[in-house]
Amino acid sequence: MTPVFDALVAEAESVSVEGWDFSWLDGRASEQRPSWGYQRLLGEKLARAGAALDLQTGGGEVLAGAGPLPRLMVATEGWPPNVDRATRLLHPLGAVVVAHDDATPLPFGDESFDLVVSRHPVDIHWAEISRVLRPGGTYFSQQVGPASVFELVEYFLGPQPEEVRRARHPDDAAADAAAAGLEVTDLRSERLRTEFGDIGAVIYFLRKVIWMVPDFTVGHYRDRLRNLHERIEREGPFVAHTARFLIEARKPE
C-alpha cells in the first residue's frame, strides 16, 4: 500500500494549483452543484448590464464562461499568479483585470457600476460594494456557506467551535447587506454532497483551498493522510458536504 500512497502524494504535490479550475479532480472527486446554476444566471445579468465588476475573479474562468461581456467589464484579483492567469484569459474578451488585495477600498469611483458580481469571495466588503453600485444597481453572488466541507476540516483539525461552524451564514450576509443600504431580493442556500475518491484529490483540494486547513502540508499531516488513504481504500470515497448560498441585493434608486 505504501507505493500507491507515495505515488498519489507525489502526483498531487507536483501539480499546479494556480487559477480556479478544478478539472484536475475530474474522475477523482465530485461535487454536487447548486440547483440555481450560478454561471447561467450570471450570463443573463451580464447581458443586461452596461458596466459590471467581478470581484475576486480568481483565474477568470467563471466570468469567461458566462457568455458575452458588457461594454465595460472590470475584474479584480489579489493573488499575483491568478492576476496573470485572469489577464491572459479575460483581456481578449474585452475585460480589464485590476490587481487588488481586498484590504483597501476598491479603486473605483462612486456609482461606477450597475452590476457587481462575485463567486465564492473570501471577504465581502459590503460598504464598498454599495458605494460603487449605481442607484438601482445589483450585487449578485454565490458564496460558501457555514461548515462547508467540515467533515474534511475536522478530520485534520478536530471539532471546531460553534462560532467557527456558523461563520459565513447566509442570514448574516443578508443583515450585512441591509446595513450597507442594500435591499436583499433573493437568498437561497443548499448543502451538497462532495466525494473524494483518493488521497491525491484530498491533497490537491487542501493545497488549492488554503483556508480550509490553514497549516496544511503533506509533511505536517502525513500520518493523518496515510490513515485517510487506508480508509478510502477500505471503505470507498470520503464523503463531505459543501454549503452554498446565492444572494442578490439591490441598491435603492
C-alpha positions, -999 to +999 in steps of 0.1 A: +000+000+000+029+024+006+039+026-030+003+035-040+001+061-012+035+076-021+027+078-058-006+096-051+011+120-028+039+128-052+014+134-081-008+157-060+021+177-047+036+183-081+005+196-100+000+234-103-028+249-082-029+282-100-063+296-110-097+284-100-100+255-124-106+222-106-106+200-137-076+180-123-101+164-100-123+150-128-127+113-121-111+116-086-136+138-068-171+150-073-192+179-060-229+183-064-238+216-080-264+241-066-297+239-083-298+275-093-269+274-119-248+305-110-229+308-142-261+307-163-278+333-141-246+354-143-246+353-181-282+366-181-273+395-158-242+404-178-262+405-210-284+433-195-255+453-179-237+483-192-209+484-167-200+454-145-174+445-119-164+409-109-147+409-075-121+383-066-123+367-101-097+340-094-083+329-127-112+345-145-126+311-156-162+316-144-165+350-158-150+340-192-175+311-194-206+332-186-211+344-222-207+378-239-194+405-215-209+440-212-193+471-229-174+479-197-162+448-178-137+450-149-124+422-127-103+423-096-080+397-081-054+398-053-032+367-058-005+375-084-005+341-102-042+345-106-039+381-118-016+369-146-039+340-155-071+361-155-054+388-176-044+362-202-079+348-203-101+379-199-082+406-219-091+390-253-127+391-242-126+428-236-123+428-198-099+448-177-082+430-148-071+451-118-048+438-091-065+445-058-058+428-024-092+434-008-076+450+022-080+485+008-110+504-007-120+494-042-100+516-067-132+529-085-153+559-082-187+561-065-216+547-085-194+533-113-212+500-120-247+488-125-238+452-117-213+439-092-208+401-090-186+376-072-184+338-070-170+324-037-155+356-024-132+352+006-140+386+021-171+407+014-168+444+020-205+454+018-200+492+022-176+493-007-200+472-029-228+496-021-205+526-028-195+516-063-230+505-073-252+529-091-287+535-077-309+507-090-278+485-094-274+449-083-250+428-064-251+391-073-230+364-057-227+327-049-209+322-017-195+294+005-219+289+035-213+277+070-194+245+079-186+237+043-166+205+038-162+204+076-161+166+076-127+170+060-117+201+080-124+184+113-107+152+102-074+172+103-081+199+128-106+182+152-140+195+163-145+232+156-162+256+180-198+266+172-188+302+162-165+288+136-190+263+123-216+291+120-193+316+102-205+327+067-242+321+075-265+335+048-286+353+073-255+372+085-248+382+048-283+394+044-280+415+076-247+430+064-261+438+030-290+456+047-267+475+070-248+488+039-281+502+025-289+473+000-322+456-003-319+418-004-341+405-033-330+368-033-314+345-008-312+307-012-290+281+004-282+244-001-260+217+013-244+194-013-227+161-014-189+160-021-168+129-026-130+124-026-121+093-044-084+091-035-059+108-012-044+127-041-077+145-045-077+155-008-042+168-010-049+188-042-080+203-027-063+214+005-033+229-014-057+249-036-084+259-010-058+270+015-081+285+042-098+251+048-068+237+068-045+268+071-014+249+082-018+221+057+014+205+043+019+169+034+048+167+058+028+180+087-002+157+082+015+127+066+002+102+093-034+115+091-032+114+053-019+078+053-047+068+077-073+085+054-058+068+024-062+034+040-098+043+050-107+053+014-091+021+001-111+001+026-145+019+026-147+039-006-148+077-012-146+101+017-179+120+018-183+156+029-209+183+023-204+217+008-226+247+018-235+272-008-258+302-009-270+327-035-276+363-026-288+391-047-292+427-034-303+459-050-292+495-043-323+516-040-330+543-066 
